[in-house]
Amino acid sequence: MHKTIGRLSLYRRLLNGLVAGGVKNVYSHELAKMAGVTAAQVRRDMMAVGYSGSPTRGYDVRALVESIGESLDAPEGQGVALVGIGNLGRAIMAYFTGRRPRLSIVAAFDSDPAKVNRVIHGCRCHSTAEMPEVVRDLGIKIAIITVPSSEAQAVTDALVHAGVTGLLNFAPSPLRVPPGVYVEDIDMTMSLEKVAFFARQSLKLKEIAK
């Protein structure tokens, strides 16, 4: 399920790019090539969301985007909290502004008084002391953590206690959560180290091939 959801999200991003480029239809093998999977995998994933294309015209791009959205997004929409309004937090807020109508950052929190009671990228910023109350009042179940490692676990505990069940963690430390709470860790340092390693490997192979 985890991999399927990841592929569906990727398909939607690719399809939105096609929509922006004026493309109306796409075949499974074309979408598969863009996504780095097989055409058979694309067709299985589309069957999972209840969408089928035409043998002669392929998939209707806009209709497929809508069908994937019906599977991935909550019909009533979901509000997200962001904790840590530093450079990364602000960048994430800017990125999500208007991007996903059914999934949007509705409250931000920080311990810096200079950032409290401000509206940044259309989002009201609160003190972290207000976090439990605001999260409960807004019915928030998802949160993004962009605080320093030393603060991440305390923030996580407060969010979970307030009812959050899904966390996107940018802090460079693992989080301890109870069963039923999903955590997605985004470790940019580890990802960059992987890129650097394979870039070196690629250079070595080119040197050997000479």
Stockholm file with secondary structure:
# STOCKHOLM 1.0

chainA/1-210         MHKTIGRLSLYRRLLNGLVAGGVKNVYSHELAKMAGVTAAQVRRDMMAVGYSGSPTRGYDVRALVESIGESLDAPEGQGVALVGIGNLGRAIMAYFTGRRPRLSIVAAFDSDPAKVNRVIHGCRCHSTAEMPEVVRDLGIKIAIITVPSSEAQAVTDALVHAGVTGLLNFAPSPLRVPPGVYVEDIDMTMSLEKVAFFARQSLKLKEIAK
#=GR chainA/1-210 SS CHHHHHHHHHHHHHHHHHHHTTCCEECHHHHHHHHTSCHHHHHHHHHHTTCCCBTTTBEEHHHHHHHHHHHHSCTTCEEEEEECCSHHHHHHHHHHTTTCTTEEEEEEEESCTTTTTCEETTEEEEEGGGHHHHHHHHTCCEEEECSCHHHHHHHHHHHHHTTCCEEEECSSSCCCCCTTCEEEECCHHHHHHHHHHHHHHHHHHHHHHC
#=GC SS_cons         CHHHHHHHHHHHHHHHHHHHTTCCEECHHHHHHHHTSCHHHHHHHHHHTTCCCBTTTBEEHHHHHHHHHHHHSCTTCEEEEEECCSHHHHHHHHHHTTTCTTEEEEEEEESCTTTTTCEETTEEEEEGGGHHHHHHHHTCCEEEECSCHHHHHHHHHHHHHTTCCEEEECSSSCCCCCTTCEEEECCHHHHHHHHHHHHHHHHHHHHHHC
//
